[in-house]
Amino acid sequence: PRKFKIAVTGSPNDRAVTRAHDIGLRMIRNEAGEAGFEVIVGGGLGRTPMIGKVIREFLPRADLLPYLEAIVSVYNALGRRDNKYKARIKITVAENGLDEFRARVDTRFRHLRSHFRGADQAMLERIERAFAPPAFRSAPLGRYETVRETDPAFRSWTDANLAPHRAEGYAIVTVSLKAHGATPGDATSGQMRALADLAERFGHDELRISHEQNVILPHVHRSDLPEVHSILGEHGLATANVGLISDIIACPGMDYCALATARSIPIAQEIARRFDALKLEHGIGELKIKISGCINACGHHHVGHIGILGLDRAGVENYQVTLGGDGTETAAIGERAGPGFPAEEIVPAVERLVHAYLDLRSGRRETFLQTYRRLGIGPFKAALYPERVDANAA
Ligand code: SF4
């Protein structure tokens, strides 16, 4: 295979975009309560975006390695080699059909399974030891509650940047690398040292990088959060915007990438600055904007609620908008809205979309994506291209 990417999620909330990978694995339980995997195959973004299809609804854990080997083996036998853009499993599944692909995988799997002597238990134990849960502690939460009541900046940060933890008293902290107007996803050496210190002092030595280009401290006791927030603030890392309109994924685009057809980073910076100035982003709620600087789609624009793709039109940057994309368990490829916009018009176009959403939503709890799914692309197109509506009315 030319390149091959596998994504795994252990949560019903898919935070690993499993449906846009060559193979996606969702850990689930069957009716008997046994743990296993839903196996998804043939997803991918890039120039031919496709949502992966479920090839196996429940695969017992013990079958995982031979089953994955069977998938790769069938892809190796059937996959295209005449055109490098077609040398991806998503093309193989689409051209042969899921049923035919599945039948071949099943045949190959039966052969491989009969010869498989089980996963290397010593290696599995080493991995399990490396990911053993830390020694959780208990502590009073009085100060956390008090600071939440008295410090609006802290409350706003805890509302936006925390996720529930399975251990009592703990939280999962997402440190936003999306300060308004800064390069999305960038951290200085000083900020990285500060994050490493925080992980050591408050996070059981663990931090992770998310595909949304933020840093996660997976185990922080809530009693430590006021201090963590204060230290993050000293390093410019306390932005309270996770999942909001300024939490944008942008690829390097023309600022760094030799393949780019347009800039991504300055567009992301301008959108973040604009909505910060309007003081609207918390009122807008969850809205994912993703920007790519060429059709390779490294910025995942196809699965952005609002996707922006920078192209080159006769030497001039032009930005195409897609709407309704989704990278979660309800994954969808965004629909192209219409003609692109020059660089100076793309941020006003996004603003029109957002104001349309605020007018159209059924209430504050209905997200942009839910409104889009309820009403379809029509009213959003009308907001994006008001001159067309005027012309039709005339
Ligand atoms: S999407 Fe294009 S411009 Fe952006 S990083 Fe990928 S190859 Fe480069």
Boltz pocket constraint, residues with backbone or C-beta under 6 A from the ligand:
constraints:
  - pocket:
      binder: B
      contacts: [[A, 251], [A, 252], [A, 253], [A, 254], [A, 257], [A, 258], [A, 259], [A, 260], [A, 261], [A, 262], [A, 292], [A, 293], [A, 294], [A, 295], [A, 296], [A, 297], [A, 298], [A, 299]]
      max_distance: 6.0
